[in-house]
Amino acid sequence: MTTGLVAALLLVAAPFVPAEEAAVTGAVLCGFGLGWAMLAVLSARMTDQPQAWAAVPAAFMGLGGLLLLVFGSSVDPVLSWVWPPALLALVVWMVVQARRHLRSRSRGWLLYPVIGMLTVAAVGGGYETVSAATDAPPAMPGQSIDVGGHSLHLHCTGSGSPTVVLQPGGGAMSSDMGWIAPRVAADTRVCVYDRPGRGESEAVSTPEDASQIAGELHTLLRRGNVPGPYVLAGHSFGGLYVLTYAARYPDEVAGMVLVDTTAPRETPPAPGSADPNRYYAMGRVATLVSTSARLGLTRLYAPTEAGTLPPQSEAEARANLATGSNLRSFVDEFAQANASAVEAGAFTDFGAKPLVVLTAGTGSDADLIASHVRLATMSTNSAHRVINGASHQELLADEKDSTATSQAILDVVAAIRNATPLAP
């Protein structure tokens, strides 16, 4: 059993295994298959209780793993329906065989827990397959635009100038702006989009730090025929991406709203923090974590995470949270947090352009508040507003508290149109 676990971890890290969810899942299955094979062989050679039956789960897992490694996600539609009931039947058979052939106490403290985990995997996998088939995500309005090797999903509504571009926070998607976008669209044009691996945007296997995200957004807006100038509004991690965009394309940004943004860093990254080998390891971990979506685990928390949005946005966000690509992109995004914070910290001067910084009145510590005060000093036409009673997430997800975010965006739009100073 130890051999199987070690082999699975080594295969996940092997460079010949692509950093893709199907391939990593296949590598894990091949490793576990090797463990069961070792049980069958070594128990016959070294004990008086041969466990020849272990060759069956070894073959079952090894074959499934090889199919995923060789054919990738193309075999998912078949395997997702076949393996849960087949694994459940195998589990029942394994319990019978273990009771017949293994008289050692290791049956109770070693084999039964492993078989129990396989049972959970079979039930969870079946639940995920049925749920994915019966709970199809609603079609999201908008268009998919190629930004260089992959496509991103963009949706614009309303009319007028300047155009507002909304940037959700870490692990979030365009649907999380479900309260904000319609209010802003009543006054001017507003665009929402999904970063790679979210919603209907394609996943990528390269690091997505703030500079990469800003560059992709710039290409998306240009190829999507979305003219500037832009008012950029970013929540949480999205604030880092907004700041980085303004640093790279200052002439395109007419105003900003930073919604309880993550604090940028003004110091350079530690030596080795940009080491590509570090990203290789983190990318593998992110992909491995994303395999939990195959067992339906992501569906357990999706309703609670998306439960405060408008109905259409809630359905979209819930479907997105249940996917492996979303989970992988979520882990990867936080792996790039330090790099993104440093890149955002390079932007320090917004001149006299309108800038509103919002701080959640609930849950904000002194360091974060001080960071927001500093951000507000980047412009001579700025306002720092603490929204009493609102938490970090409620500034977007709560119908009442999100009005403060909507109003801040509309205030910046009005200040640009009328060339007037912002109210505190």
Secondary structure, DSSP 4 states (H G I P E B T S, - for coil): -HHHHHHHHHHHH-TTS-SSHHHHHHHHHHHHHHHHHHHHHHHHHHSSS--GGGHHHHHHHHHHHHHHHHHGGGGHHHHHHHHHHHHHHHHHHHHHHHHHH--STHIIIIIHHHHHHHHHHHHHHHHHHHHHHHSPPPPPPSEEEESSSSEEEEEEES--SSEEEEE--TT--GGGGTTHHHHHHTTS-EEEE--TTSTTSPP-SS---HHHHHHHHHHHHHHTT--S-EEEEEETHHHHHHHHHHHH-GGGEEEEEEESPPPP--SPPPTTTT-HHHHHHHHHHHHHHHGGGGGTTHHHHHHHHHTTS-HHHHHHHHHHHTSHHHHHHHHHHHHTHHHHHHHHHT----BTS-EEEEEESSS--HHHHHHHHHHHTTBSSEEEEEETT--TTHHHHSTTTHHHHHHHHHHHHHHHHHT-PPP-
